[in-house]
Amino acid sequence: MYVDLHIHTDSSDGTWGKGELMENLLDNNINIFSITDHDTIENSKLIISELEGCNLKYVIGVELSCTHMNKEYHITHIHLILIIILCLSC
């Protein structure tokens, strides 16, 4: 079992759409994943319907852009409680 909790799609600065993402997850045996696009959850909402019948666990995430003292920072947020629950059920 593999986990990838920092994936960007074509909704931000990644290149994969949801179909390509699903294909790559399955090809690489990634069972738990999180889409962490910059400042959007558009593909996060769309991917949920693709998971029916798959042996994949999805953790909602987002990478938020912010500035402090004229510097840009990216803060990645994932729902950690879900990760604990999902890992215990594997």
Stockholm file with secondary structure:
# STOCKHOLM 1.0

chainA/1-90         MYVDLHIHTDSSDGTWGKGELMENLLDNNINIFSITDHDTIENSKLIISELEGCNLKYVIGVELSCTHMNKEYHITHIHLILIIILCLSC
#=GR chainA/1-90 SS CEEEEEECCTTTTCCCCHHHHHHHHHHTTEEEEEECCBTCCHHHHHHGGGGTTSSCEECCEEEEEEEETTEEEEEEEECHHHHHHHHHHC
#=GC SS_cons        CEEEEEECCTTTTCCCCHHHHHHHHHHTTEEEEEECCBTCCHHHHHHGGGGTTSSCEECCEEEEEEEETTEEEEEEEECHHHHHHHHHHC
//
